[in-house]
Structure formats: C-alpha cells, structure tokens
Amino acid sequence: MIQAIGFWRMAFSVLVLCIASSLYATNPDSRFSEGAARLEAKDYEGAIAIFQGLLVEGQEGYSVYYLLGNAHYRLDHIGEAVLYYEKAVKQLPHNKDAQFNLKLARQKVQDRFAVAPAFFPVRMWRYVRDLFKPVIWFWAALGLIWLACGLQAFAWYKHPGSRFSPSRLALILACCAFVCVGFGVDRQQTLEVDRVAVFLETIQDVKKAPDQQSEASFKIHEGIKVQITDELNGWWQIELPDGKNGWVKPNGWGRV
Amino acid sequence: MIDRLFLHTKNRGILILIALLAFGPLLVAQSFTVQINSNKIVAGERFSVKYLLEGAQSNPSFPDFSPLKIEGGPNVASNFLMVNGKVSQNVSYNFVLKAPKEGTYTIGPATVKVGGKTLKTQSIRLVASKAPPIPEEGKLKGKDVFIIPTLSKDEVFVGERLTVTYELYTVKNVRDLDLAKNPVFDGFGVEINPNLAQFPRDVELNGIPYRVVNVKQFHLFPQQAGEINIPNLTFRGMISERTNRNDPFSMFSIHQRTSRLLTSAKKTVTVKPWPANPPEDFSGLVGLFSFDASLNKTSLNTGEVARLRMLITGEGNIRLQGTPTIKTPESFDVFDPEPREAVRVNAEAVNGQKVFDFLLAPRQPGLFQLPSATVSFLNPETGQYERIRANLPALTVGGKAIATEISPAVIGAELENDIRPLQAARPIWYKPAGSLWIPLGVAPLILLVVFGFWIKKKADKEALPETALRRSMEAAKRQLAEAQALLEKGEPKAFYNELNRTLWAYLEDRLALPGSSQTRSALTERLTERTIPPEQQTHIFRLLDESEMAVYAPGAVAPPKDAYAQALDLLDQLESQFNPEL
C-alpha cells in the first residue's frame, strides 16, 4: 500500500517536472549565454532580465552574479553592482576578477570605512576554508575517514594483539578528516548564512530604535554593506563596518 | 600552642606581623600638629592648611575658620608606614582656605581625643596682603614671547625647496599655540611638514634664557624669480602666568591664562631664475631625482596595448612635474596617463615618486625601436641641468594592420579602471551540498558497527576450546618445523633441545601438567589417566630420552635419524587420542 502511494507520488512529480521543463524550453546554460550575449551587445536591461529570471528559478551561481554585477555597474546601479559582486565573491572567494570588480564598485560608494584586518590565525583559517567548495571538503573528509579506517583494519589484521590502540597514521588521518569537516561546514555556513546586506537605494536614515518615530542616528548611502545583527517587528538592526549600529526598515536592501 | 607555632620561622614571622598590625599604632608616640607653608598669604587667593595626626586614629574637631572661607576639604589621607620595624599610622586633614580681604587672621587650635588624652594643635596667625593687580593683555607685551621664522636658504632657484621654520621663543608657559588663520604664501607651492618634532631646547638671547620650540614648518617652492616676501604669520596661544610670585603654596597658586596673538616677522627671499638654455625636456623639476622607464611587454599584437611606465623618484618639487613627452612611431596610438604620486614630507626634505603610465596601442605590425625616454632637472646644489636617460627595449608587434581605434574596454582593463569581463566560458552554478554531510557523519558510524561485529566474531572464535586446541597443535608443529630447520643447518644439539622442549610443552598443555611437576612419574600417571595406550607412552618416553641424551651426552647413543618425522607422527597420534573430534 505504502509502496503504491510512493509510486503515484513519484509519477506525479515526474509529470510536474516534465511540464515545468517544457515551459522553459531552453536550459539554464543557453539562457545564461543569451544573457551574456546581451551584456556584450550593451543591452544591459535585457541581460539583467534574463539573469534575474534565472535567479527566480533558483539557478544561481558565481557566473550569474558576476554578470549581473557587470550589467548593473554599466547602468551605474552601484548598490546592485556591489550586491551581486559580493554574492559572486561569496561563491568564489579567491576569484581575483570578482574581487577587483567589487573594489571598483565600492570606490563609487559614498560611505567608506577602513576596516582592520582580522587576527592572523582567523585570516589563515578563512583563507584555507575558502579554497574549496563544501563538496570538495566533504569528499576529502570522507576519503580520509575511509583511508584511516582501512589503515586501522590493516593494523588490526596484521597485529591482532593491538586491537584497541589505533595506528598513529590512522589517528592523524582521522584528525585531518575532522579538520576537513570543520572547513567544509564553516564554508557551507558562510554560503548559507545571509546576515550581510547591501543598501540599494540612494540614502536612508538609520534610526536609534526600531520605531518610525525614533530619532535618526546617522545616514547611509547606496552600496553600503552592513551586518544584520537583529530582526525585530519588521525592522533590521544593522551594524556598519566601523561598529556603528542602528535600525532600518528592510525595504530597499539586498541580502548577500 | 603558641610555643609550638613559634618553632616555625614562617609562623613566627606571621605572628609578628599580626602583632605589629594590631598593636603597632600603640608603639609610636602620638602627636597632632598643624602645618602651613607660610604665614603670609594673599587676599583672594587659596592656600592650604594641613592637620597631621600621627600614631593614632580618631576624629579631630577643627576650629571655626571664619572669617576665612573654606574652599575645599578636609581632604583626608592616611598612610601606614613601617620603618625599621616601627609601625606608624598617620592621618592628614587638608583644608583649602581663602582670605576674603587683606588683614590679619587667626586660626584656633584643633583638638583630638586619643585614648583618654586630648591632643591640641597650635593656633596660627596669618597676614593676608593685598592682591597684586591682574596684568592685562597689553602689559604682557615685550620680549618675553615671540616667534621667529628661519629660512633654510636666503637665495634659491625657482622651484627649489625653501624650508621656513617658525620657532617660538618664550620665557613663559605657552599652550595651545596654533595658526590664527590659514597662511597664504603667494607665489609659492607649499608643503606642510605634518610631523614636526617639537622638542623644546634652551637658548640664551641677549642674556635672557629662552625656551625654543618649533611651531610650524613649511617647505616652499617659489614659482617666480625676484625678491619674494614670505608673509608674516599670526599665531594664537594661551599664555599662562602665575599671578603672584610670593604665593607660598605653589600648588594652589592661580595661573592667569591669557589668549594672545603672536605675529612673526616678515622675511624676504631672493629667487633666482633658472640658468640659461634649459634642455628641451626640462619641465621645471628642481632637486635631485632618479628616473626609470620600462615596458610591461616587448611583443604584442595590433589591437592590444603595451604599458610604458615612467617613474620619477627623488627630492624636490616632484608634485609640479607634468607629464613627460614621449616620441612614438606614427602607427602607435598613445593614451596619456593619469599620473599617480606619493609624497613624503619631513623636516629636511620633500621626497616623492611620480608614476606615469602611457598606453601604447600599435596599429601596424612590425619591429619598433622606441626612442629612449629622458627627464631633465635642475640640480640646485650645482646650478646645472642634469639629464637622465632610460633606454627602452624594441617592441615587436604582430597581427594585422588595423584602422580603427582600440576599444575602451581594452584600455580600461589595462589601466585597471574598468570592471573585468567574466573569464569562465561555461557558467558555474551553485549546488547546495547540505545533504552530503549526513552520509559523512554516518560513514564512520557504519564502519564502527562493522568493525565491532568483526572484532566480536573474531574474539568469540578465539574463545572456543577447539580453537585453542588447534592453535596449540599448530604452534607445536610450527616449533617442530623450526627445529628441523636447525638440524638441516647442522645444529643437531639445538634441534634435539628444541624437540624436547616442544614435546614437553605440548604434553604440559594437553595434560594440564604444571611446569613444576615435569617428572616421569607424574607424566605416566596423567597419560594413564587419559587412557593413552602403553605402547604410545613408551614411544613418548623413548623420544624424550633420546632427545635428552643427544643434548646432554652427545655421542653416547646414536640419535634416531627420523626424529622429526617420528615426533610429528606421535603428535598426530596423541592429538587423535586427546581430541577425537578434530
């Protein structure tokens, strides 16, 4: 009985998928190419429309973000340009081109901050973490675990007496696997967590409290990147790179 | 108890300390005194009176100070001193008082009760004199505070650095001295030294000792020849002065602070024109410089760009250096650079660097020798023009001739002032990897369970009696084989020794024969118990005897040649007796 329901459900989803894919006759790759071609032909709005369409369908990734950033940059939409370059950098943190474009876009942002670099070990950790995608870290960890287990099994087979003392190499490999898991999970989290936002409109007052009547603390301008530290009754508490904070309505913001 | 404690030096020390803390104040004589720096005071000015209670702790009662006004206090301070083993506790009470007008005042005695005794201070008589008039701003005028500008040179070339340092000479305390208004140096390019060292030094001028401090320093680069005035600068500072020099309480003396404008003297400098016949490429650079020019590539295709970087480094009016001219082949498009400069100013010099990045875009292929780049400057020390030449390598241009101008994107990319296009040919899509972590966590668990089962099974099997028996049989056979190897190596004695040992070990194990009772009688008894037939028993003993003889009396009896085969045979026979099921 249960199997029968499972079958029908499966059949139904296959059907839905077929209909859906027939609605979008072209696959994401070719539509991406079309968007890139429009960008090349300086049809920036057209390119943006195509890329946005891809995003709506959940087809996201470094390339789409990068080109969206480029298209918005050409249209002088600095907020959006910063937002999408930030997203691109988030996807591929070691990509020089995305970093460069982000730097250029940021130069047009009115609010600038000198941010002190993080503590050295933290920087090292982030650097290594960002070298690979979570999947790669995952496979590395899995490979190391199996390798460690294989080694241990071999050690037990060879010396049955030393049953409960793992071989040293296996132990080291297991530790490496553990570190890989750490890198992978952390990388995964940075990809999933969206506590960073970019302001997309021209100017906004930052309030001292989450209330329309509250006094304005300071002003921010288009393209500024902030940390969202709290969300309350439809208000965001934001923190600027220099540590200033306040409350804003989340209209006209894009989460990175 | 106390005696016992005193036996330990450490304890003794602690006890002494406790005793001192408890009874210390009693060990020192008690006194109560009043202190004042001088009996002469100034009306309207604060002075302090200090009451000191030594060797006791109690609440003194102070006299009525009127008509003197209490401006502050009593400020109570207590200290606890131990000098040469003597402990003293002092409490001081400090009053800040003011005489309202000139005249004579008397402060009555203060009293304190300590342990039934009453201690009393002396009464004080004070004479307050009339306050001196507060000096007005105009009266401070004189030679006590002034600012002098000093020039590094009296005669300079146009464009040469002239350093003017404003020094403050003062006999008074001057604070917050700064320019009253922004200076305007007409006819000069100006660099302010932001890190002026302000260590004061003492200088005697006309018999008066002055303190001299650097206030401001400017590096001026004259822009025209002639007698040029360096305008006077106006500074504003707070001059603080003690209003009454007779004040006995320097601590409480009032400093009269006056805001004052100080104007420096005017100076004139002679600016010489440049020497005649300047080189063609001289653009007004005066100082001492080095120059380098380089190409970022030596071969390229038409439609691409090469970057020609000119780098001028040195000391002087580097900011004034305009873009040098370069000569390039006709078929080259040249994009003029946006110069970048970095200038560092210190007390001695204005050092800097200026970078010019020309972009060269050839339209025709071929081999081009670019003329060497030159920069000339005037060395003010020698008064001579100097020229630096930088040779450039030949530029090989490939590709086809093109007629159109190069695209701004290429230029932008080269100048790094435009966004870069996407490099990857195929789009990179984001695939969430969240679900992958579950198998990763599960994998070691599965492995653990599998290993656990495996180990358990292995251990169970090991624990079976048959396994143990088979193991001991296998071990015995292995030992015999090793013994045989010894015989083949030509060591019969070792072989028989090993044979004997193996047989005994096997029998010990099978018959549960303790090592201590390895006697023939015990062995016979056990073998009979296990119903081993007598002929086999004989066989056992014969083998044991023969091997023992071969070990301990070699040559006495000829050992059997097939001892190894016999032993193996015997073991098999015995094993079938002990464990028929195997």
Chai-1 contact restraints between the chains, C-beta under 6 A:
chainA,res_idxA,chainB,res_idxB,connection_type,confidence,min_distance_angstrom,max_distance_angstrom,comment,restraint_id
A,F32,B,P427,contact,1.0,0.0,6.0,A-B,restraint_1
A,E60,B,Y430,contact,1.0,0.0,6.0,A-B,restraint_2
A,G61,B,I428,contact,1.0,0.0,6.0,A-B,restraint_3
A,G61,B,W429,contact,1.0,0.0,6.0,A-B,restraint_4
A,G61,B,Y430,contact,1.0,0.0,6.0,A-B,restraint_5
A,Y62,B,I428,contact,1.0,0.0,6.0,A-B,restraint_6
A,S63,B,P427,contact,1.0,0.0,6.0,A-B,restraint_7
A,S63,B,I428,contact,1.0,0.0,6.0,A-B,restraint_8
A,Y66,B,L422,contact,1.0,0.0,6.0,A-B,restraint_9
A,L67,B,L422,contact,1.0,0.0,6.0,A-B,restraint_10
A,N70,B,I419,contact,1.0,0.0,6.0,A-B,restraint_11
A,Y73,B,I419,contact,1.0,0.0,6.0,A-B,restraint_12
A,D97,B,R420,contact,1.0,0.0,6.0,A-B,restraint_13
A,D97,B,Q423,contact,1.0,0.0,6.0,A-B,restraint_14
A,F100,B,R420,contact,1.0,0.0,6.0,A-B,restraint_15
A,N101,B,I419,contact,1.0,0.0,6.0,A-B,restraint_16
A,N101,B,R420,contact,1.0,0.0,6.0,A-B,restraint_17
A,L104,B,I419,contact,1.0,0.0,6.0,A-B,restraint_18
A,P134,B,A433,contact,1.0,0.0,6.0,A-B,restraint_19
A,V135,B,A433,contact,1.0,0.0,6.0,A-B,restraint_20
A,F138,B,L436,contact,1.0,0.0,6.0,A-B,restraint_21
A,F138,B,L440,contact,1.0,0.0,6.0,A-B,restraint_22
A,A141,B,L440,contact,1.0,0.0,6.0,A-B,restraint_23
A,L142,B,L440,contact,1.0,0.0,6.0,A-B,restraint_24
A,I145,B,A443,contact,1.0,0.0,6.0,A-B,restraint_25
A,I145,B,P444,contact,1.0,0.0,6.0,A-B,restraint_26
A,C149,B,L447,contact,1.0,0.0,6.0,A-B,restraint_27
